[in-house]
Amino acid sequence: MPITITQLNTDEVLRYMGCPPEKADEPLRAQVESCARELLGAIRPRWSWRGVDLSFEEEGVRLENGLLLPGEDLKAHLAGCGRAAVFCATLGAEADALIRRAERVDMGRALALDCCASAAVEAVCDRIEAELQEKYPGGSFPFRYSPGYGDLPLEVQGPILELLDAPRRVGLCVTANHLLTPRKSVTAVLGVAEGEIERTKRSCLSCPAQGSCQYRKAGGHCGIS
């Protein structure tokens, strides 16, 4: 399914670039805004999803098709949820191509485009999450949870794409190293509970980059949590 976004949060892009928004000068902001316009004009975001029943086992969370999502962190995160919306999203090959072209002539602009793309795929996922929540009126939802968070391994990327028929439906595939291609893509699980559940937020503790995060080293955070 196609999806459209028309603007990006400049402050979020600056955070991805490692620059606190309040320290960004006008030339840098102008470059980010220019790159955001270029990226938004090039990308063709698409997504696919499937609703599944959940069961909880000692090893992790089992989807109704038989796929086991292993680990304790996701199991705790989905406590109280009987169903989930599993989805994938991609900006498409256009984003990767745009960044590669910029890398050949201007690495500074390539960095800004790459960070714009990271912000864009998060914005796409926010839109998808809102649409999925509308499909479950009266439901309660913890935040979306992706492979690589906590102890949920990247190895489940391939099986999730198979579940969603993603290669055929949206052109999203996975490499032998369990990385998504096109690169600016996401797979995620959005839990659905019938009753009220404890509201949680994404945090540094569940982030796969917490050990090397430049924001934390500087005493801040990326703005997502």
N, C-alpha and C positions, 0 to 999 in steps of 0.2 A: 504494500500500500504506500503511495506517495504521501509525503508530508512537507509542509512549507514553513520556513522560518524567515523572517524579514529583518531581524536586527539581533545584535549580540550585545552582551553586557561588557563594555570596554574595561571596567574595573576587573572583571573576572579574567579577561584575556591578559591584562597586565600582571595579575597574580600568577597565571600560568607561566609568564615570562620571567618570573622571579623579581618583579618590581612592585613594591607596595604602591597602590594607586595614588596615595597622597604625595609620593616622590616622583611621579611621572611628569616630565616637562611637556610643553606643548608639541614640539616636534615628534616625540615618541607617541603621544596620543593621536596626532595626525596620521602617523604611519599605521597605527593599529586600526584606526577608523577606515583608512584607505584599504588595508588588507581585508578587513571585515566585509566591506562592500564587494571587493573582488571575489572573495570566497563565496559569499552568499549568492552572487550571480552565477557561480560555476557549479555548485553542488546540486545533486539530485537525491535528497534523502529518501530512503525507503525503509519499511519495517514489516515484520511479520510476527504473529503471536499465536498462542494456543492456551486455552484454559485447561487445567488439569486438576484432578483430585490428588491429595497428598496423604501419605501414611508415614509414621515416624518409626524408625527402627534403631537398633543399637548403633549401627554404622553410620546413620545419617537420615536423609529424607528421601523417600521413594516416590517417584511420580507414577501416575496410573499406567503409563506405557511401559513401566518396568525400570526406567532409568533411575539409578541411585545417585543422589548428590551427597557425597560423603562429607563427614566432619561434624564436629560438635557446634561450631559457630552458627552455621545456617540453621541447624535444628533448633537452637535456642532462639534465633532470630524469628523463626516462623512459628514459635509456640502460640497456640490458640488459632492457627490458620488451618482450615480444612481444605482449602483450594489455593491455587496460585495461577497467575497469568505469567507464562514464560514468553519472553519476547527477545527479538534481536532488532538492531537498528544500524544503518550504515549511511554515511554521507555519500557513498559511491566512489568509483574510481577517479572521478574528476578532482576530488580533493587531493588525493595522493599525487596525481599528475601535476596539479598546480604547484604544490610544494616542491616537487622534484625540479620543475623548470626554474623556480626561484633559486634553488640551491646552486644552480650552475652560474648564476650571475650576481647574487646578492644574498649572503647568508643571514644578514640581519633581517631582511624582508622575509626570507624563508622561515626564520624562527617565528616572526610575527604571524605569518600565515598558518604555521603548524599550531600555534597556540590559539589562533582564531578557530581552527578546525576542532581542537579539543573542546573549546567552549561551545561550539556549534553542536557537536554530537551530544553534549550534556543537555543543551537546550532542546534538542530533538527528543531525548529520552524524557525530559520533563513534560513535554507535550503528550508523548505516548502514555506516560503514567497517568496524566489527567484524563485522557480518553478511556483508558482501561478502567479507571475507578468509576467512570460513569456507567460502565457495563455491569457493575455490581452494586446497585443502589442499596444503601443501608449497610454496606460492608465497611470494615475497618482495615487499614493497610499499614504495615510497617514500610520503611523505605525499600526501594529496589535493591537487590543484592546480586552482585556479579561475581563470576569466577575470578579468583585472584584476591578477593576480600577474605580476611581471616584465614581459615584452613580449607576453604573451598578451592580445589586445585584447578588450574587452567586446563587440565586434561579433559574436563567435561565440556569444553567449548564445542568440540566436534559432535558429540552426541546431542547436544542442545540444537545445533544447526540441523542435524538430521531430523530431530523431532519437529522442527519448524519448516522443513523442506526449504531451508534458506538459500542453498546454492541455486535452485531453480527459481524461487519466487523473488528473491531480492539480489541475487548475485553475490552472496556473502559466503566465503569459504574459510577454511582454517589450514594453516601450514603444519608441517611435521613437528614443529616446535610449539604447537597449540596456540599460535597467534592468529588473529583474525586478519583477513584480507578481503577487501580494502582495509587499510590500517585504521582509519578513523571509523571504527565500528564498535558495537557493544552487544553483549548478551546479558540478560538479567532475569531475575525471578522476583515477581511482585506478589507477596503473600496476600491472601484474602481471608478475613475472619468475619463471622456472622455477628459476633458480639464485640463489645469494646475490648481493646487490647492496650497495653502500655505503649505510649508513643515513644519512638526511638528516633535518633538522628544518626546519620553517618558520622563517624568520628575518626580521629587519628588512630585509635586502637585497632580498627578494622581495615585500615588502609594498607594496601600492599606496598606502598612506597614509604611507609613511616620510618624505616631504618635509614633511608637516604634523602629524606625530604629536606629541601633547602629552606622551606618556610619554617619548619620546626627548629632547624639549626639557628635561624635568625630570631626565634622566639615568637613566631606568628603561626598562621595557618593559611590554607589555600582559599578559604571562604566558603567551601562546600559544606562543612560541618556546622 
